[in-house]
Amino acid sequence: MPAASVSHRHSYSRIPLARQLWRAVGHDRNPLCRPVDRARSRLLLTVTVAMLLCVAFSTLLALTRLDGMVAQAHRTAQHRHQVTATTLAAAGSDSLTSAATSAKAAWDYPPTDHRTGVVPVLAGTAPGVRISLWVDDSGKPAAPPQADRRLETTAGMYGLGVFAVTGAAVWTGRAVRRRVLDRRAACGWEHDWQQVEPLWSGRSRRPENGEH
């Protein structure tokens, strides 16, 4: 690639964004502006709009997912009940290697039903300790309702994942198109240089003397 082409590409990257966008919509009347320069500016405008659309799209999907998870969490919460259980035995033997383990406990739910089972407890829990326990409508231990903050975090991570995928696709397309435009610009410079170099160097004005 000629040095002039490399220099022009670097100088193009230093053109202010506003001017490039102005050029992209066809309002730059600079006589030195080539079609490939306008194509580069249109590419910049397209990528800018596409990235903004990626942000809007990923945000919309994240909010939609959040609404769905919140609705599901509220429906689940209607079938979760917090009761007080009493441990019947010490925590399991794995309590020395983990902060959480399990132990046998007893609780009442519905209030007329006495139940026992193995429930999660902190390591080192002794018999006779009262703990909070979440159960379902049948009285079996169940996962607690999900907190809204956790749902927001999950939806936010989902939105970031969507943005990462769509943004990467846009940036890949931009890189491919930019390479095509760079090659077109290089060919243009080579052609122009072949036309200008004899005049610039004075070779076209030299008498025929067998020199090349």
N, C-alpha and C positions, 0 to 999 in steps of 0.2 A: 504494500500500500504506500503511495507517495507520501512524503513528509507533509505536503500541503494538506492532504486529506485528513491525516491524523490531527494536525493543528486545527483544521476547521471543525472537526468533531469535538475537540476539547473546548473550542471557543463557543460552540453551540450550547454545550452544557452549562455555560456561564450566562446565557441569555436569561433575563428576568422572567419569572413565571408569567407575569401579566402580559408581557410582550409576546411570549410564545402562544398564550391562549388567544391573544388578539390576532396573531398570525393564523392560528388554526381556523378561525371563522372567516378568513379571507380579507382582513382589513389592513394587512401590512403591505404597503406599496413600495417597499425597498426594492430597487432594481436589481440588487445583488442577491435577493432571496430566490432560491431555486425551487422547483417543484418538490424535490426531495426534502428541502427544509420545511416546506409547508406540510408535507406528509409526516415529518417527525413531530411537528407541533400538533397536528391532528391526532397523532398517536398519544401524545401526552394528554391531550384533552380527553380522549377516549378512556385512557387508563384512569385518569382522575375521576371521571364520572362513574366508571365501573367499580372503582374501589369504594366510592360513596354508596353505590347501590349494594355492594357487599356488606357494608356496615349496616345499612337499613334492613337488608334481608336477614342477616344474622340476628339483629336485634329483634325483629318481628318474630322470628322463629323461637328465640329465647323467651320472649314474653308469652307467646302462645303455649310453649311447653310449660312455663311456670304456672299459667292459669290452669292447665290441665292437671299438673301435679298438686296444686293447692286444692282444687276441687276433689281430687281423689283422696288427699290426706284428710280433708274435712269429712268425707264420707266414711273413711276408715276410723277416724276419731270417734264417730258416733257409736262404734262397736268396741271401743276400748274403755276399760274401767280400771281405776287405780285402787288397789286394796293394800292392806297391811298384812304381811306374812311374818311368821315366826320360825326361825331356823330350829330344826330338830336335831341337827348334828353339826359337827365342826366342818369347816371347808375341806374340800377334797385334798388329796395328797399332792396335787400339782401346784398348791398354793405357794410353794417355796420358789417356783420358777416363773410365776405369772402374777400380775397385779389383780387379775380377775380369775375366778374359778367358779365352782358350783357347790351347792349344799342342799340337803333335804330340808324342806320347809312345809308349813301348814298354813292355810288361809281359808277364809269363808267367802264364797261367791258362787251363785247368789247367796244372800245372807243366811239362807236356811241350809245351804250345802257346805259340808266340811270337806276340804280337799287337801291332799298332800302331793308333793312332787319335788323334783330337783330343779332348782332355780339358780340363776347366776348371782353370785355374791362376790364381795371383795375378799382377797386372800387374807387369811387369818381370822375370818368371822367365826365367832364361838356359838355354841348352841344357846337358844333362848333370845337371840338378838332379833329385834323387830326391824323389818326392811320394807321398803315400798316395792310393790309388784304390779305390773300391768297384766291384765287378763282380758280375754275376749268374752263374748256373750255367754259362752258355755262354761266360763270359769277357768279355761286353760291359759297358761302363761303365753303372752303374745308380745310382739314388739311394740314399743310406745309410739304414740303419734309423732310424725316427723315435725320438727320445728320449722317455722316459716323461713328462718335465716338459712337453714340447711337447704331448703328447697330453692331459695334464691341463688345460693352458691352453685347448686347443681345445674340450674337453668343458665347461669352465667357461664359456666364451663362449657356447656353445650353450645351456647352462642359463640364463644371463642373458637370452639372447634370448627363450627360451620364457617366462620370468618377465615380461619386459617386455610381451610380447603379451597374456598372460593377465591380468596385473595391470592393463594399460590397459583391457581389456574390463570387468573388475570395476569399475574406477574410473569408467568411462563409464556403466555401469549405475547406479552409486551416484549420479552427478550427475543423471541423468535422474529417478531416483526421488526424490531430494532436492528437485528443482524441483517435482515434483508435490505433495510434502508441504508445501512452502513456500506454494504456491498454495492448498492446502486450508486451511492455517493462516491465511492472509490473509483468505480468505472467512469463516472462523470468527470472526476478530476483528471483521470488519466487521459480521457479524450480531449478535454480542454487544454491540458498541458501539451499534448502533441500539436495542437493548433497554435498555442501561444509561444512555446519554447523557441522555435526558429526565429520569430520576430524579436523576442526578448534577448536572445543570445547574439543576434545579428547574423546568423548563418544564412538567412534568406536573402541578405543583401550582399553576400560575398560572391565574387565572380567564380565562374566554374573553373576550378583548379584541381579537380579530382578528389577534393576533401569530402569526407562524409560526416 
